[in-house]
């Protein structure tokens, strides 16, 4: 069987679309379609069901992908290893949320650099985009806030992230915790809010978990980086919901104040994700192990 056909097939399976697969492979869409039809004729069975948007693998398509993908990845690894051997450095392509990757993941991998590992990092906030890039082969290992579906990606829980409702001391002095607990949504409407998006993803998740309601306020400051949210809130721009690992120092220093201490704080789980079968590759396995080991202290 032609390996080029299998490579195209796996790319379509991971991308979920002939159009996206063509872009990833540097081919035209008709060329990708022709290769898939050729492979289907050779096997005598359909591999994909064409949908209005993209394609869905048949049972045979899923089975072939699960068998072929790890071996194709291994062949790519052998090729890359041959290139890396000239310098003695192996390269790990890592993707994950900007803040967590910067503050947690990259420091956890530092010890591997002295052992011959090079790291190339892609910072992406959206979990779906991170997982799509991993499935398409752009990354070797990803950190995501959502567990992937299907069998092409393997996810391992990494750690839980506690969310904290914070504000500067100036705003905190104006608020009574009892009032927040009884009338959280009403109080929120009267305060400026700092968030990463207009939809208030962190505030909405916190309010749903603690107050069992939806926030009815608009953000005053929107900036797509939690580190900038932290600095804005600490300077008095408004209240914010932040991961505890990110704001712990600011809380200790008194630049921020935790407005509430709920019995069950809102949590978000991080997963370390790889393409199924790629943990047989030493550099990916070592990075995976290093992250899990470091996470025991997170």
C-alpha positions as protocol buffer text, in pm:
chain_id: "A"
residue {
  index: 1
  type: UNK
  ca { x: 0 y: 0 z: 0 }
}
residue {
  index: 2
  type: UNK
  ca { x: 127 y: 347 z: -94 }
}
residue {
  index: 3
  type: UNK
  ca { x: 247 y: 529 z: 217 }
}
residue {
  index: 4
  type: UNK
  ca { x: 155 y: 863 z: 57 }
}
residue {
  index: 5
  type: UNK
  ca { x: -207 y: 750 z: 43 }
}
residue {
  index: 6
  type: UNK
  ca { x: -196 y: 646 z: 408 }
}
residue {
  index: 7
  type: UNK
  ca { x: -41 y: 980 z: 505 }
}
residue {
  index: 8
  type: UNK
  ca { x: -318 y: 1167 z: 324 }
}
residue {
  index: 9
  type: UNK
  ca { x: -580 y: 942 z: 483 }
}
residue {
  index: 10
  type: UNK
  ca { x: -450 y: 999 z: 837 }
}
residue {
  index: 11
  type: UNK
  ca { x: -431 y: 1373 z: 779 }
}
residue {
  index: 12
  type: UNK
  ca { x: -794 y: 1382 z: 660 }
}
residue {
  index: 13
  type: UNK
  ca { x: -897 y: 1169 z: 957 }
}
residue {
  index: 14
  type: UNK
  ca { x: -725 y: 1405 z: 1200 }
}
residue {
  index: 15
  type: UNK
  ca { x: -839 y: 1724 z: 1027 }
}
residue {
  index: 16
  type: UNK
  ca { x: -1198 y: 1611 z: 974 }
}
residue {
  index: 17
  type: UNK
  ca { x: -1207 y: 1779 z: 634 }
}
residue {
  index: 18
  type: UNK
  ca { x: -1058 y: 1738 z: 286 }
}
residue {
  index: 19
  type: UNK
  ca { x: -1007 y: 2115 z: 267 }
}
residue {
  index: 20
  type: UNK
  ca { x: -813 y: 2138 z: 594 }
}
residue {
  index: 21
  type: UNK
  ca { x: -612 y: 1826 z: 509 }
}
residue {
  index: 22
  type: UNK
  ca { x: -519 y: 1972 z: 170 }
}
residue {
  index: 23
  type: UNK
  ca { x: -391 y: 2288 z: 338 }
}
residue {
  index: 24
  type: UNK
  ca { x: -188 y: 2085 z: 589 }
}
residue {
  index: 25
  type: UNK
  ca { x: -37 y: 1866 z: 317 }
}
residue {
  index: 26
  type: UNK
  ca { x: 25 y: 2145 z: 68 }
}
residue {
  index: 27
  type: UNK
  ca { x: -196 y: 1972 z: -190 }
}
residue {
  index: 28
  type: UNK
  ca { x: -507 y: 2074 z: -380 }
}
residue {
  index: 29
  type: UNK
  ca { x: -841 y: 1952 z: -252 }
}
residue {
  index: 30
  type: UNK
  ca { x: -906 y: 1750 z: -573 }
}
residue {
  index: 31
  type: UNK
  ca { x: -571 y: 1575 z: -521 }
}
residue {
  index: 32
  type: UNK
  ca { x: -665 y: 1481 z: -164 }
}
residue {
  index: 33
  type: UNK
  ca { x: -1008 y: 1361 z: -279 }
}
residue {
  index: 34
  type: UNK
  ca { x: -850 y: 1153 z: -554 }
}
residue {
  index: 35
  type: UNK
  ca { x: -603 y: 991 z: -314 }
}
residue {
  index: 36
  type: UNK
  ca { x: -878 y: 898 z: -68 }
}
residue {
  index: 37
  type: UNK
  ca { x: -1089 y: 748 z: -349 }
}
residue {
  index: 38
  type: UNK
  ca { x: -788 y: 550 z: -467 }
}
residue {
  index: 39
  type: UNK
  ca { x: -734 y: 412 z: -117 }
}
residue {
  index: 40
  type: UNK
  ca { x: -1103 y: 329 z: -83 }
}
residue {
  index: 41
  type: UNK
  ca { x: -1093 y: 139 z: -414 }
}
residue {
  index: 42
  type: UNK
  ca { x: -788 y: -56 z: -300 }
}
residue {
  index: 43
  type: UNK
  ca { x: -959 y: -152 z: 27 }
}
residue {
  index: 44
  type: UNK
  ca { x: -1299 y: -204 z: -131 }
}
residue {
  index: 45
  type: UNK
  ca { x: -1471 y: -8 z: 145 }
}
residue {
  index: 46
  type: UNK
  ca { x: -1561 y: 354 z: 216 }
}
residue {
  index: 47
  type: UNK
  ca { x: -1340 y: 529 z: 470 }
}
residue {
  index: 48
  type: UNK
  ca { x: -1536 y: 851 z: 517 }
}
residue {
  index: 49
  type: UNK
  ca { x: -1893 y: 972 z: 508 }
}
residue {
  index: 50
  type: UNK
  ca { x: -1921 y: 1309 z: 337 }
}
residue {
  index: 51
  type: UNK
  ca { x: -2110 y: 1565 z: 546 }
}
residue {
  index: 52
  type: UNK
  ca { x: -2221 y: 1922 z: 480 }
}
residue {
  index: 53
  type: UNK
  ca { x: -1919 y: 2035 z: 678 }
}
residue {
  index: 54
  type: UNK
  ca { x: -1622 y: 1805 z: 655 }
}
residue {
  index: 55
  type: UNK
  ca { x: -1619 y: 1427 z: 675 }
}
residue {
  index: 56
  type: UNK
  ca { x: -1688 y: 1162 z: 936 }
}
residue {
  index: 57
  type: UNK
  ca { x: -1486 y: 838 z: 938 }
}
residue {
  index: 58
  type: UNK
  ca { x: -1664 y: 508 z: 893 }
}
residue {
  index: 59
  type: UNK
  ca { x: -1596 y: 224 z: 1134 }
}
residue {
  index: 60
  type: UNK
  ca { x: -1339 y: 89 z: 889 }
}
residue {
  index: 61
  type: UNK
  ca { x: -1187 y: 436 z: 860 }
}
residue {
  index: 62
  type: UNK
  ca { x: -1150 y: 466 z: 1238 }
}
residue {
  index: 63
  type: UNK
  ca { x: -993 y: 120 z: 1262 }
}
residue {
  index: 64
  type: UNK
  ca { x: -744 y: 195 z: 985 }
}
residue {
  index: 65
  type: UNK
  ca { x: -651 y: 529 z: 1143 }
}
residue {
  index: 66
  type: UNK
  ca { x: -591 y: 371 z: 1484 }
}
residue {
  index: 67
  type: UNK
  ca { x: -365 y: 110 z: 1326 }
}
residue {
  index: 68
  type: UNK
  ca { x: -181 y: 328 z: 1077 }
}
residue {
  index: 69
  type: UNK
  ca { x: -137 y: 662 z: 1255 }
}
residue {
  index: 70
  type: UNK
  ca { x: 115 y: 551 z: 1523 }
}
residue {
  index: 71
  type: UNK
  ca { x: 334 y: 385 z: 1260 }
}
residue {
  index: 72
  type: UNK
  ca { x: 327 y: 688 z: 1033 }
}
residue {
  index: 73
  type: UNK
  ca { x: 415 y: 909 z: 1329 }
}
residue {
  index: 74
  type: UNK
  ca { x: 703 y: 673 z: 1407 }
}
residue {
  index: 75
  type: UNK
  ca { x: 832 y: 703 z: 1049 }
}
residue {
  index: 76
  type: UNK
  ca { x: 824 y: 1081 z: 1079 }
}
residue {
  index: 77
  type: UNK
  ca { x: 1009 y: 1049 z: 1408 }
}
residue {
  index: 78
  type: UNK
  ca { x: 1278 y: 837 z: 1244 }
}
residue {
  index: 79
  type: UNK
  ca { x: 1321 y: 1100 z: 974 }
}
residue {
  index: 80
  type: UNK
  ca { x: 1341 y: 1382 z: 1227 }
}
residue {
  index: 81
  type: UNK
  ca { x: 1579 y: 1181 z: 1442 }
}
residue {
  index: 82
  type: UNK
  ca { x: 1814 y: 1149 z: 1146 }
}
residue {
  index: 83
  type: UNK
  ca { x: 1814 y: 1526 z: 1109 }
}
residue {
  index: 84
  type: UNK
  ca { x: 1851 y: 1587 z: 1480 }
}
residue {
  index: 85
  type: UNK
  ca { x: 2143 y: 1349 z: 1518 }
}
residue {
  index: 86
  type: UNK
  ca { x: 2374 y: 1595 z: 1341 }
}
residue {
  index: 87
  type: UNK
  ca { x: 2341 y: 1837 z: 1632 }
}
residue {
  index: 88
  type: UNK
  ca { x: 2259 y: 1585 z: 1901 }
}
residue {
  index: 89
  type: UNK
  ca { x: 1942 y: 1776 z: 1990 }
}
residue {
  index: 90
  type: UNK
  ca { x: 1587 y: 1643 z: 1978 }
}
residue {
  index: 91
  type: UNK
  ca { x: 1297 y: 1883 z: 1933 }
}
residue {
  index: 92
  type: UNK
  ca { x: 966 y: 1874 z: 2119 }
}
residue {
  index: 93
  type: UNK
  ca { x: 681 y: 2078 z: 1972 }
}
residue {
  index: 94
  type: UNK
  ca { x: 464 y: 2187 z: 2263 }
}
residue {
  index: 95
  type: UNK
  ca { x: 130 y: 2372 z: 2257 }
}
residue {
  index: 96
  type: UNK
  ca { x: -88 y: 2505 z: 2535 }
}
residue {
  index: 97
  type: UNK
  ca { x: -256 y: 2806 z: 2698 }
}
residue {
  index: 98
  type: UNK
  ca { x: -19 y: 3106 z: 2719 }
}
residue {
  index: 99
  type: UNK
  ca { x: -26 y: 3159 z: 3095 }
}
residue {
  index: 100
  type: UNK
  ca { x: -17 y: 2797 z: 3214 }
}
residue {
  index: 101
  type: UNK
  ca { x: 242 y: 2698 z: 2956 }
}
residue {
  index: 102
  type: UNK
  ca { x: 464 y: 2992 z: 3049 }
}
residue {
  index: 103
  type: UNK
  ca { x: 433 y: 2969 z: 3426 }
}
residue {
  index: 104
  type: UNK
  ca { x: 399 y: 2593 z: 3476 }
}
residue {
  index: 105
  type: UNK
  ca { x: 483 y: 2375 z: 3177 }
}
residue {
  index: 106
  type: UNK
  ca { x: 800 y: 2532 z: 3038 }
}
residue {
  index: 107
  type: UNK
  ca { x: 979 y: 2552 z: 3376 }
}
residue {
  index: 108
  type: UNK
  ca { x: 890 y: 2184 z: 3431 }
}
residue {
  index: 109
  type: UNK
  ca { x: 1069 y: 2090 z: 3108 }
}
residue {
  index: 110
  type: UNK
  ca { x: 1385 y: 2291 z: 3176 }
}
residue {
  index: 111
  type: UNK
  ca { x: 1577 y: 1996 z: 3320 }
}
residue {
  index: 112
  type: UNK
  ca { x: 1533 y: 1807 z: 2992 }
}
residue {
  index: 113
  type: UNK
  ca { x: 1704 y: 2080 z: 2790 }
}
residue {
  index: 114
  type: UNK
  ca { x: 2041 y: 1991 z: 2943 }
}
residue {
  index: 115
  type: UNK
  ca { x: 1973 y: 1632 z: 2837 }
}
residue {
  index: 116
  type: UNK
  ca { x: 1951 y: 1721 z: 2468 }
}
residue {
  index: 117
  type: UNK
  ca { x: 1590 y: 1835 z: 2428 }
}
residue {
  index: 118
  type: UNK
  ca { x: 1499 y: 2147 z: 2232 }
}
residue {
  index: 119
  type: UNK
  ca { x: 1152 y: 2294 z: 2276 }
}
residue {
  index: 120
  type: UNK
  ca { x: 941 y: 2484 z: 2027 }
}
residue {
  index: 121
  type: UNK
  ca { x: 627 y: 2631 z: 2180 }
}
residue {
  index: 122
  type: UNK
  ca { x: 294 y: 2744 z: 2038 }
}
residue {
  index: 123
  type: UNK
  ca { x: 76 y: 2945 z: 2275 }
}
residue {
  index: 124
  type: UNK
  ca { x: -296 y: 2902 z: 2205 }
}
residue {
  index: 125
  type: UNK
  ca { x: -581 y: 2995 z: 2439 }
}
residue {
  index: 126
  type: UNK
  ca { x: -861 y: 2791 z: 2279 }
}
residue {
  index: 127
  type: UNK
  ca { x: -856 y: 2424 z: 2383 }
}
residue {
  index: 128
  type: UNK
  ca { x: -1020 y: 2315 z: 2058 }
}
residue {
  index: 129
  type: UNK
  ca { x: -751 y: 2486 z: 1853 }
}
residue {
  index: 130
  type: UNK
  ca { x: -478 y: 2324 z: 2063 }
}
residue {
  index: 131
  type: UNK
  ca { x: -625 y: 1977 z: 2013 }
}
residue {
  index: 132
  type: UNK
  ca { x: -687 y: 2030 z: 1641 }
}
residue {
  index: 133
  type: UNK
  ca { x: -324 y: 2129 z: 1595 }
}
residue {
  index: 134
  type: UNK
  ca { x: -206 y: 1824 z: 1784 }
}
residue {
  index: 135
  type: UNK
  ca { x: -431 y: 1592 z: 1585 }
}
residue {
  index: 136
  type: UNK
  ca { x: -309 y: 1745 z: 1260 }
}
residue {
  index: 137
  type: UNK
  ca { x: 53 y: 1679 z: 1358 }
}
residue {
  index: 138
  type: UNK
  ca { x: 161 y: 2038 z: 1421 }
}
residue {
  index: 139
  type: UNK
  ca { x: 253 y: 1957 z: 1783 }
}
residue {
  index: 140
  type: UNK
  ca { x: 400 y: 1658 z: 1964 }
}
residue {
  index: 141
  type: UNK
  ca { x: 241 y: 1725 z: 2302 }
}
residue {
  index: 142
  type: UNK
  ca { x: -31 y: 1963 z: 2415 }
}
residue {
  index: 143
  type: UNK
  ca { x: -179 y: 2095 z: 2734 }
}
residue {
  index: 144
  type: UNK
  ca { x: -552 y: 2153 z: 2712 }
}
residue {
  index: 145
  type: UNK
  ca { x: -845 y: 2238 z: 2936 }
}
residue {
  index: 146
  type: UNK
  ca { x: -1074 y: 1991 z: 2759 }
}
residue {
  index: 147
  type: UNK
  ca { x: -1052 y: 1613 z: 2724 }
}
residue {
  index: 148
  type: UNK
  ca { x: -1042 y: 1514 z: 2354 }
}
residue {
  index: 149
  type: UNK
  ca { x: -1299 y: 1278 z: 2208 }
}
residue {
  index: 150
  type: UNK
  ca { x: -1221 y: 972 z: 2002 }
}
residue {
  index: 151
  type: UNK
  ca { x: -919 y: 746 z: 2004 }
}
residue {
  index: 152
  type: UNK
  ca { x: -664 y: 941 z: 1803 }
}
residue {
  index: 153
  type: UNK
  ca { x: -558 y: 1151 z: 2102 }
}
residue {
  index: 154
  type: UNK
  ca { x: -472 y: 1024 z: 2449 }
}
residue {
  index: 155
  type: UNK
  ca { x: -529 y: 1258 z: 2746 }
}
residue {
  index: 156
  type: UNK
  ca { x: -398 y: 1226 z: 3102 }
}
residue {
  index: 157
  type: UNK
  ca { x: -528 y: 1454 z: 3380 }
}
residue {
  index: 158
  type: UNK
  ca { x: -246 y: 1686 z: 3481 }
}
residue {
  index: 159
  type: UNK
  ca { x: -379 y: 1906 z: 3761 }
}
residue {
  index: 160
  type: UNK
  ca { x: -678 y: 2105 z: 3883 }
}
residue {
  index: 161
  type: UNK
  ca { x: -673 y: 2482 z: 3871 }
}
residue {
  index: 162
  type: UNK
  ca { x: -859 y: 2668 z: 4150 }
}
residue {
  index: 163
  type: UNK
  ca { x: -1027 y: 2993 z: 4052 }
}
residue {
  index: 164
  type: UNK
  ca { x: -1031 y: 3290 z: 4290 }
}
residue {
  index: 165
  type: UNK
  ca { x: -1249 y: 3602 z: 4287 }
}
residue {
  index: 166
  type: UNK
  ca { x: -1008 y: 3892 z: 4344 }
}
residue {
  index: 167
  type: UNK
  ca { x: -989 y: 4268 z: 4345 }
}
residue {
  index: 168
  type: UNK
  ca { x: -751 y: 4538 z: 4460 }
}
residue {
  index: 169
  type: UNK
  ca { x: -758 y: 4633 z: 4831 }
}
residue {
  index: 170
  type: UNK
  ca { x: -940 y: 4954 z: 4739 }
}
residue {
  index: 171
  type: UNK
  ca { x: -1234 y: 4766 z: 4587 }
}
residue {
  index: 172
  type: UNK
  ca { x: -1226 y: 4491 z: 4851 }
}
residue {
  index: 173
  type: UNK
  ca { x: -1268 y: 4750 z: 5127 }
}
residue {
  index: 174
  type: UNK
  ca { x: -1603 y: 4850 z: 4976 }
}
residue {
  index: 175
  type: UNK
  ca { x: -1745 y: 4497 z: 4971 }
}
residue {
  index: 176
  type: UNK
  ca { x: -1887 y: 4282 z: 5248 }
}
residue {
  index: 177
  type: UNK
  ca { x: -1847 y: 3905 z: 5191 }
}
residue {
  index: 178
  type: UNK
  ca { x: -2197 y: 3840 z: 5325 }
}
residue {
  index: 179
  type: UNK
  ca { x: -2344 y: 4071 z: 5066 }
}
residue {
  index: 180
  type: UNK
  ca { x: -2154 y: 3897 z: 4788 }
}
residue {
  index: 181
  type: UNK
  ca { x: -2277 y: 3556 z: 4897 }
}
residue {
  index: 182
  type: UNK
  ca { x: -2640 y: 3671 z: 4913 }
}
residue {
  index: 183
  type: UNK
  ca { x: -2649 y: 3905 z: 4618 }
}
residue {
  index: 184
  type: UNK
  ca { x: -2348 y: 3816 z: 4406 }
}
residue {
  index: 185
  type: UNK
  ca { x: -2498 y: 3883 z: 4063 }
}
residue {
  index: 186
  type: UNK
  ca { x: -2646 y: 4215 z: 4173 }
}
residue {
  index: 187
  type: UNK
  ca { x: -2320 y: 4331 z: 4327 }
}
residue {
  index: 188
  type: UNK
  ca { x: -2127 y: 4225 z: 4016 }
}
residue {
  index: 189
  type: UNK
  ca { x: -2342 y: 4451 z: 3800 }
}
residue {
  index: 190
  type: UNK
  ca { x: -2228 y: 4747 z: 4006 }
}
residue {
  index: 191
  type: UNK
  ca { x: -1855 y: 4678 z: 3980 }
}
residue {
  index: 192
  type: UNK
  ca { x: -1609 y: 4708 z: 3691 }
}
residue {
  index: 193
  type: UNK
  ca { x: -1493 y: 4371 z: 3561 }
}
residue {
  index: 194
  type: UNK
  ca { x: -1163 y: 4269 z: 3402 }
}
residue {
  index: 195
  type: UNK
  ca { x: -1179 y: 3964 z: 3173 }
}
residue {
  index: 196
  type: UNK
  ca { x: -1011 y: 3785 z: 2885 }
}
residue {
  index: 197
  type: UNK
  ca { x: -1317 y: 3801 z: 2659 }
}
residue {
  index: 198
  type: UNK
  ca { x: -1645 y: 3986 z: 2624 }
}
residue {
  index: 199
  type: UNK
  ca { x: -1833 y: 3664 z: 2712 }
}
residue {
  index: 200
  type: UNK
  ca { x: -1682 y: 3670 z: 3064 }
}
residue {
  index: 201
  type: UNK
  ca { x: -1568 y: 3305 z: 3058 }
}
residue {
  index: 202
  type: UNK
  ca { x: -1391 y: 3306 z: 3397 }
}
residue {
  index: 203
  type: UNK
  ca { x: -1648 y: 3520 z: 3577 }
}
residue {
  index: 204
  type: UNK
  ca { x: -1938 y: 3321 z: 3429 }
}
residue {
  index: 205
  type: UNK
  ca { x: -1784 y: 2989 z: 3538 }
}
residue {
  index: 206
  type: UNK
  ca { x: -1723 y: 3124 z: 3889 }
}
residue {
  index: 207
  type: UNK
  ca { x: -2075 y: 3270 z: 3923 }
}
residue {
  index: 208
  type: UNK
  ca { x: -2236 y: 2947 z: 3804 }
}
residue {
  index: 209
  type: UNK
  ca { x: -2040 y: 2740 z: 4057 }
}
residue {
  index: 210
  type: UNK
  ca { x: -2065 y: 2972 z: 4358 }
}
residue {
  index: 211
  type: UNK
  ca { x: -2386 y: 3171 z: 4310 }
}
residue {
  index: 212
  type: UNK
  ca { x: -2573 y: 2936 z: 4073 }
}
residue {
  index: 213
  type: UNK
  ca { x: -2652 y: 3231 z: 3850 }
}
residue {
  index: 214
  type: UNK
  ca { x: -2527 y: 3406 z: 3539 }
}
residue {
  index: 215
  type: UNK
  ca { x: -2344 y: 3738 z: 3550 }
}
residue {
  index: 216
  type: UNK
  ca { x: -2545 y: 4022 z: 3403 }
}
residue {
  index: 217
  type: UNK
  ca { x: -2256 y: 4265 z: 3369 }
}
residue {
  index: 218
  type: UNK
  ca { x: -2033 y: 4369 z: 3082 }
}
residue {
  index: 219
  type: UNK
  ca { x: -1657 y: 4372 z: 3105 }
}
residue {
  index: 220
  type: UNK
  ca { x: -1492 y: 4707 z: 3162 }
}
residue {
  index: 221
  type: UNK
  ca { x: -1145 y: 4590 z: 3058 }
}
residue {
  index: 222
  type: UNK
  ca { x: -1094 y: 4302 z: 2813 }
}
residue {
  index: 223
  type: UNK
  ca { x: -744 y: 4169 z: 2750 }
}
residue {
  index: 224
  type: UNK
  ca { x: -670 y: 3817 z: 2618 }
}
residue {
  index: 225
  type: UNK
  ca { x: -400 y: 3729 z: 2868 }
}
residue {
  index: 226
  type: UNK
  ca { x: -460 y: 3640 z: 3233 }
}
residue {
  index: 227
  type: UNK
  ca { x: -133 y: 3800 z: 3337 }
}
residue {
  index: 228
  type: UNK
  ca { x: -259 y: 4130 z: 3202 }
}
residue {
  index: 229
  type: UNK
  ca { x: -593 y: 4070 z: 3375 }
}
residue {
  index: 230
  type: UNK
  ca { x: -402 y: 4024 z: 3702 }
}
residue {
  index: 231
  type: UNK
  ca { x: -207 y: 4348 z: 3665 }
}
residue {
  index: 232
  type: UNK
  ca { x: -519 y: 4542 z: 3565 }
}
residue {
  index: 233
  type: UNK
  ca { x: -713 y: 4412 z: 3864 }
}
residue {
  index: 234
  type: UNK
  ca { x: -424 y: 4481 z: 4101 }
}
residue {
  index: 235
  type: UNK
  ca { x: -403 y: 4838 z: 3975 }
}
residue {
  index: 236
  type: UNK
  ca { x: -770 y: 4889 z: 4062 }
}
residue {
  index: 237
  type: UNK
  ca { x: -938 y: 4845 z: 3723 }
}
residue {
  index: 238
  type: UNK
  ca { x: -1200 y: 4609 z: 3870 }
}
residue {
  index: 239
  type: UNK
  ca { x: -1263 y: 4261 z: 4003 }
}
residue {
  index: 240
  type: UNK
  ca { x: -1148 y: 3950 z: 3820 }
}
residue {
  index: 241
  type: UNK
  ca { x: -1149 y: 3572 z: 3848 }
}
residue {
  index: 242
  type: UNK
  ca { x: -798 y: 3427 z: 3826 }
}
residue {
  index: 243
  type: UNK
  ca { x: -626 y: 3091 z: 3871 }
}
residue {
  index: 244
  type: UNK
  ca { x: -479 y: 3070 z: 4220 }
}
residue {
  index: 245
  type: UNK
  ca { x: -136 y: 2962 z: 4091 }
}
residue {
  index: 246
  type: UNK
  ca { x: -120 y: 3282 z: 3888 }
}
residue {
  index: 247
  type: UNK
  ca { x: -235 y: 3526 z: 4156 }
}
residue {
  index: 248
  type: UNK
  ca { x: -89 y: 3359 z: 4469 }
}
residue {
  index: 249
  type: UNK
  ca { x: 208 y: 3596 z: 4489 }
}
residue {
  index: 250
  type: UNK
  ca { x: -12 y: 3903 z: 4441 }
}
residue {
  index: 251
  type: UNK
  ca { x: -241 y: 3780 z: 4719 }
}
residue {
  index: 252
  type: UNK
  ca { x: 55 y: 3721 z: 4951 }
}
residue {
  index: 253
  type: UNK
  ca { x: 196 y: 4065 z: 4873 }
}
residue {
  index: 254
  type: UNK
  ca { x: -142 y: 4230 z: 4933 }
}
residue {
  index: 255
  type: UNK
  ca { x: -173 y: 4367 z: 4581 }
}
residue {
  index: 256
  type: UNK
  ca { x: -489 y: 4160 z: 4542 }
}
residue {
  index: 257
  type: UNK
  ca { x: -748 y: 4044 z: 4792 }
}
residue {
  index: 258
  type: UNK
  ca { x: -960 y: 3729 z: 4765 }
}
residue {
  index: 259
  type: UNK
  ca { x: -1318 y: 3848 z: 4798 }
}
residue {
  index: 260
  type: UNK
  ca { x: -1465 y: 3508 z: 4887 }
}
residue {
  index: 261
  type: UNK
  ca { x: -1356 y: 3173 z: 5027 }
}
residue {
  index: 262
  type: UNK
  ca { x: -1628 y: 2933 z: 4908 }
}
residue {
  index: 263
  type: UNK
  ca { x: -1643 y: 2585 z: 5067 }
}
residue {
  index: 264
  type: UNK
  ca { x: -1600 y: 2427 z: 4723 }
}
residue {
  index: 265
  type: UNK
  ca { x: -1397 y: 2658 z: 4500 }
}
residue {
  index: 266
  type: UNK
  ca { x: -1449 y: 2641 z: 4123 }
}
residue {
  index: 267
  type: UNK
  ca { x: -1194 y: 2417 z: 3953 }
}
residue {
  index: 268
  type: UNK
  ca { x: -1076 y: 2361 z: 3598 }
}
residue {
  index: 269
  type: UNK
  ca { x: -881 y: 2050 z: 3496 }
}
residue {
  index: 270
  type: UNK
  ca { x: -576 y: 2055 z: 3272 }
}
residue {
  index: 271
  type: UNK
  ca { x: -487 y: 1754 z: 3058 }
}
residue {
  index: 272
  type: UNK
  ca { x: -158 y: 1661 z: 2895 }
}
residue {
  index: 273
  type: UNK
  ca { x: -243 y: 1521 z: 2552 }
}
residue {
  index: 274
  type: UNK
  ca { x: -51 y: 1329 z: 2287 }
}
residue {
  index: 275
  type: UNK
  ca { x: -141 y: 1149 z: 1968 }
}
residue {
  index: 276
  type: UNK
  ca { x: -215 y: 787 z: 2051 }
}
residue {
  index: 277
  type: UNK
  ca { x: 95 y: 574 z: 2015 }
}
residue {
  index: 278
  type: UNK
  ca { x: 351 y: 857 z: 2028 }
}
residue {
  index: 279
  type: UNK
  ca { x: 449 y: 794 z: 2391 }
}
residue {
  index: 280
  type: UNK
  ca { x: 668 y: 520 z: 2244 }
}
residue {
  index: 281
  type: UNK
  ca { x: 891 y: 804 z: 2121 }
}
residue {
  index: 282
  type: UNK
  ca { x: 1150 y: 876 z: 2393 }
}
residue {
  index: 283
  type: UNK
  ca { x: 1156 y: 1256 z: 2381 }
}
residue {
  index: 284
  type: UNK
  ca { x: 777 y: 1282 z: 2400 }
}
residue {
  index: 285
  type: UNK
  ca { x: 760 y: 1022 z: 2677 }
}
residue {
  index: 286
  type: UNK
  ca { x: 1023 y: 1206 z: 2883 }
}
residue {
  index: 287
  type: UNK
  ca { x: 842 y: 1538 z: 2848 }
}
residue {
  index: 288
  type: UNK
  ca { x: 512 y: 1372 z: 2937 }
}
residue {
  index: 289
  type: UNK
  ca { x: 664 y: 1216 z: 3247 }
}
residue {
  index: 290
  type: UNK
  ca { x: 833 y: 1542 z: 3351 }
}
residue {
  index: 291
  type: UNK
  ca { x: 504 y: 1732 z: 3336 }
}
residue {
  index: 292
  type: UNK
  ca { x: 319 y: 1468 z: 3539 }
}
residue {
  index: 293
  type: UNK
  ca { x: 596 y: 1459 z: 3796 }
}
residue {
  index: 294
  type: UNK
  ca { x: 601 y: 1838 z: 3833 }
}
residue {
  index: 295
  type: UNK
  ca { x: 222 y: 1850 z: 3858 }
}
residue {
  index: 296
  type: UNK
  ca { x: 231 y: 1663 z: 4189 }
}
residue {
  index: 297
  type: UNK
  ca { x: 348 y: 1991 z: 4345 }
}
residue {
  index: 298
  type: UNK
  ca { x: 94 y: 2209 z: 4163 }
}
